[in-house]
Amino acid sequence: MNFLGIGPLELLLILVIAFVVLGPARLVSMARSIGKVVGELRNTVGEAASAMEEEEQHSSTSKSKSAEDAGGLAGIARTIGKGVAELRDTFGETTRAIEEEEKRAAPPTSEETKSTEEKR
C-alpha cells in the first residue's frame, strides 16, 4: 500500500517523529486538520471531475447535434440551390421560346424586308 509514494514503514516513521515533536495533544488536533483538508480536497477533485465529464458529454452531444443541424441545413440549401437553378433554366428557355414566337408572328420590319430583298 503506497500513499503518495510513501510506503507503510516510511509513514510509520513520519508519525513517530511527529508524535515526538508535537506531543500527543497537538498530534491529534493536527491529524484532524489534515483529515479535514484531505476530505475537502477529495470533494473538490470529485466535483471538478464530475463537472468535466458533464461538460464533455454536453459538448459531444451539442457537437453532434450541431453537425446534424448543419448537415440538414446544408442539404436544404443544396435543394434550394438546385431548385433556383432549374427555375433559371426554365425561365431562360421560356424567354427564348417567347422571343422566337414573337419574331415568327410579327410582320417583317422594313429593315428585315430590305435585307431579305438584298439577299435575293
Secondary structure, DSSP 8 states (H G I E B T S, - for coil): --BTTB-HHHHHHHHHHHHHHH-HHHHHHHHHHHHHHHHHHHHHHHHHHHHHHHHHHHHHHHHHHHHHHHHHHHHHHHHHHHHHHHHHHHHHHHHHHHHHHHHHHS---HHHHHHHHHH-
